[in-house]
Structures are given as C-alpha cells and as structure tokens.
Amino acid sequence: MLKVFILFILLIAGVVLGPMIAGHQGYVLIQTDNWNVETSVTGLVIILILSLLVILAVEWLLRRVLHTGARTRGWFTGRKRRRAQRHTQSALMKLAEGDHRQVEKLLSKDADHADVPVANYLLAAEAAQQRGDEIRANQHLERAAELSESNTIPVEIARARIQLARNEDHAARHSIDRLLEVAPRHPEVLRLAEQAYVRTGAWSALLDILPAMQKSQVGDELHRDALQQQAWLGLMNQAMADQGSDGLKRWWSTLSRKTRQDTTLQVAMADHLIECDDHDTAQSIVLEGLKRHYDDRLVLLMPRIKSGNPEALEKALRQQIKQHGATPLLHSTLGQLLMRHGEWQQAADALQQALAQRPDAFDYAWLADVYDRLHRPEEAAKMRREGLLLTLKNNPNV
C-alpha cells in the first residue's frame, strides 16, 4: 500500500512539475574514462522512475515465487501433521484393543510431525516392550530423549517402567534414584520406586519414601502401613542373616520406642530370636508386648520359648486369663507349659478347660499324653479316639 502511495505521489508530481520544467530541462552529463552519458534532467527523472518500477516488478515477481514455495512446503508439512494426527488417533483405538504391534507402528509413523512427538515415541516404546521387542523399545526411547530437551522426567519414567517390565530391577532402581533427586514427590516416580525397592530389598530406601508417598497420596493408609511393616521385617531379616542374634538385638535397640511397641514387629522379632536360640530375649519381648496389648500371636509363641525362667510365662498366662477370661488358647498354652515342667495334673485341668470350650485335635493329643503320665490309660485312649474322630471329621478325604 505504501509503495502504491509513493508511485501516486510521483505521478502527481510529474503532472504538476512537468509543464513547469518543460522549457528548462537543464543538462546532465555522466562521464567516465571510456564513455559519456548526456541527458536532460527530465530524461534522468524518467529513467529513475522507470528503474524504480522495474525494481518493484522484480521484487513482486520474486515474492510471488518464494511465497508459492513456502505455501507448497506448508502444504506438505500440514499434510504430514494431519496424517500424524490420524495415526495417533488410530493408535489409541488399537491400544484399547490391545493390539500393541499396530500401536507401535502407528505411533512411530510420522511421529516427528505429531502434536507431541515425545509422547508418541514413549507410547511406542512401551507398546514395543509389551510385545517383547526390546530393540525397538530402546530406539523409541532414545529418539524421545533426543526430542525431550530439558524436560527429561517423562522419558526417564518410561525408561524405569520398561526396565521393571524386563525385570531389570537394579537398573530400574538406579534410574529411579536419579528421578527422585529431581522429582521427589512425583506420584508415578514414587509408585515405581516402591516396586523397585521391594524387588531389590532396599528396605531403608523404602522407609525413606513413605513420608513423600503420604504427602503425594500415593496408595491409601493401609497400603503404606503394610509397606512399612514389610520394610521393617526385611531389615530384621537382613540383620539376622548378617550377624544372627547379636545383630538382631543391636538393630532392635536402634528403633524408636513407638516402633518397638508394634505387635507385628514384636511377634516377628521374638520368632527370629527363637530361631537364633536366644530364648531369654524372645521371652522378654513377648512379655513386654503382652503387658501393653494382648495379642493371640504373642501367646502362640510361648510354647516354643525355652528360657531359664519359665515361671514368668506361666504367671503372665494366668494374669491374661484373669484379664481376658478363660479363652481356649490361653488354657491350651498354659497346659502345654505345665506339661513341659512336669506338672501333669495342672496341665490336665488346663487342657480340659480348653477342650470344654472348643474341640481341638492337638489338645486331645496333649491331654492323652498327660493321662499317660498320670497312669490313666483308659482316659488317654478316649482322648486319642476323640482326636482321631475330630481329624477325620475335619478332613473327610484323609
């Protein structure tokens, strides 16, 4: 528009000034070493105007040619982009069908022209992994890494997920450790970290991420509590495997008082100490646990404990009977302890009270042994018969 306005002004100027200078055209001489150019001022102006018009015409022609090329390139680029969009939509439908081969093929085709190329390559990598093509999965991952620029978190998450799918647990843990440095509260990173740490037995690391899991609301409270229990038990097993009873006791002393009061841990700790033949320490943990909170699991450990102070266990059982009533488990356990100490009549009384509340094949067998000791063979035979009938009744296929 501006150029047309300039040409219009020049035309008006020519119409107005032309007659004025018609009789006073002047003289212009352009001289070089080899030739001379002579013309009037009017002729020079006309030449300049014509030159300007030629320049404008050439510019217009070049612009048209170049613009046509750009439009052609834009058409081809737009066509590829539209095709990539169609492929992506078709891939999503195939993903719903579970056709991972077609998913990978469609997502990787024209992926560079997709709206989000990195997403296409990452989904293609996971589809390739689903059908077991690790080479193609790696190729798609590398291409996604090249395109991701500064935001590498999605690529590394996909890499860790694929490593876990391949059971490359330690490699996945290494990838996840790096991710946690830059995204410590990312929900998906925490979910992957949970899997990797459980698989590799990284129990301390698992305990470390539990607060972040709570803040990011990864899993419910029951799930996180179960993970915490699993981690503590894992550390307990490691301490026992490394240093036996001494290692267990040192590790137990490092825990907070609140943690040591957890019944599940007390049961597991006592069980481990019994396996290590440290019955005195196991007994102290069981008795401490029962003082704070009654739990059948602690009572069930008592017959296995062979400490130097069995009277303490009997006293604790009688105290529990006073507090919680004459339950079959308490009387059965008391009867077993009394048998160990040779107190046959008291053992018979306790086992009889247990059987009076519920029949149990083991209690029948133990009571039969007690009657043998008391020289009451008929009653012993009756108890064995009752136990056998109960066993047959509970296991008709035996």
Residue pairs with C-beta under 8 A, 6 or more apart in sequence:
3 56
7 53
10 49
14 45
14 49
18 42
21 41
21 42
22 42
25 40
25 41
25 42
25 43
26 40
26 41
26 42
27 38
27 40
27 41
28 37
28 38
28 39
28 40
28 41
28 43
28 44
29 36
29 37
29 38
30 36
30 37
30 38
31 37
39 47
77 113
80 110
80 113
81 113
81 114
81 115
83 110
83 113
84 109
84 110
84 111
84 112
84 113
84 114
84 115
84 120
85 114
85 115
87 106
87 107
87 109
87 110
87 114
88 106
88 107
88 114
88 115
88 120
90 102
90 106
91 102
91 103
91 106
91 107
91 123
94 102
94 103
94 106
95 103
95 123
95 127
100 127
100 128
100 130
100 131
101 127
101 131
103 123
103 124
103 127
104 124
104 127
104 128
104 131
104 133
104 136
104 140
107 120
107 121
107 123
107 124
107 127
108 120
108 121
108 124
108 140
111 117
111 120
111 121
111 124
111 143
112 147
114 120
117 144
117 147
118 144
118 147
118 148
118 154
118 155
119 154
121 140
121 141
121 143
121 144
121 147
122 140
122 141
122 144
122 154
122 155
122 158
124 136
124 140
125 136
125 137
125 138
125 140
125 141
125 144
125 158
125 162
126 137
126 158
126 161
126 162
128 134
128 136
128 137
128 140
129 137
129 162
129 165
129 166
130 165
134 166
137 162
141 155
141 158
141 159
141 162
144 154
144 155
144 158
145 152
145 155
148 154
148 155
153 179
153 182
153 183
153 186
153 189
156 175
156 178
156 179
157 179
157 186
157 188
157 189
157 192
159 175
160 172
160 175
160 176
160 179
160 189
160 192
160 196
161 192
163 169
163 171
163 172
163 175
164 172
164 192
164 195
164 196
164 199
169 196
169 199
169 200
170 200
172 192
172 195
172 196
173 196
173 197
173 200
173 202
176 189
176 192
176 193
176 196
179 186
179 189
179 192
179 193
180 189
180 193
180 209
183 189
184 212
185 212
185 215
185 216
186 216
187 216
187 217
187 218
190 209
190 212
190 213
190 216
190 218
191 218
193 205
193 206
193 209
194 206
194 209
194 213
194 218
194 219
194 227
196 202
197 203
197 205
197 206
197 209
198 206
198 227
198 230
201 234
201 238
203 230
203 231
203 232
203 234
203 235
203 238
204 231
204 235
206 227
206 230
206 231
206 234
207 228
207 231
207 232
210 224
210 227
210 228
210 231
212 218
213 219
213 224
213 227
214 224
219 227
229 262
229 264
229 265
232 259
232 262
232 265
232 268
233 265
233 268
235 251
236 248
236 251
236 265
236 268
236 269
236 272
237 272
239 247
239 248
239 250
239 251
240 247
240 248
240 272
240 275
240 276
243 250
244 276
245 273
245 276
245 277
245 278
245 281
248 269
248 272
248 273
248 276
248 278
249 278
249 281
252 260
252 269
255 265
259 265
260 266
261 289
261 292
263 289
263 293
263 295
263 297
263 298
264 297
266 285
266 286
266 288
266 289
266 298
267 289
267 295
267 297
267 298
267 301
269 282
269 285
270 282
270 283
270 285
270 286
270 289
270 298
270 301
270 305
271 282
271 301
273 279
273 281
273 282
273 285
274 282
274 301
274 304
274 305
279 305
279 306
279 307
280 307
280 308
280 309
282 301
282 305
282 307
283 305
283 307
283 309
283 312
283 313
286 298
286 301
286 302
286 305
286 313
287 312
287 313
287 316
289 295
289 298
290 298
290 299
290 316
290 320
294 320
294 323
294 324
296 329
299 317
299 320
299 329
299 330
299 333
300 329
300 333
302 313
302 317
302 333
302 336
302 337
303 333
303 336
303 337
303 340
305 313
307 313
310 337
310 340
310 341
313 337
314 334
314 337
314 338
317 330
317 333
317 334
317 337
318 334
320 330
321 327
321 330
321 331
321 334
324 330
326 353
326 357
327 357
328 354
328 355
328 357
328 358
328 360
328 363
329 354
331 350
331 351
331 353
331 354
331 357
332 350
332 351
332 354
332 360
332 362
332 363
332 366
334 350
335 347
335 348
335 349
335 350
335 351
335 354
335 363
335 366
335 367
335 370
336 347
336 366
338 344
338 346
338 347
338 350
339 347
339 366
339 369
339 370
344 370
344 373
344 374
345 374
347 366
347 370
348 367
348 370
348 371
348 374
351 363
351 366
351 367
351 370
352 367
354 360
354 363
355 363
355 364
355 367
359 386
359 390
360 390
361 387
361 390
361 391
361 394
362 387
364 383
364 384
364 386
364 387
364 390
365 383
365 384
365 387
367 383
368 380
368 381
368 383
368 384
368 387
369 380
371 377
371 379
371 380
371 383
372 380
391 398
392 398
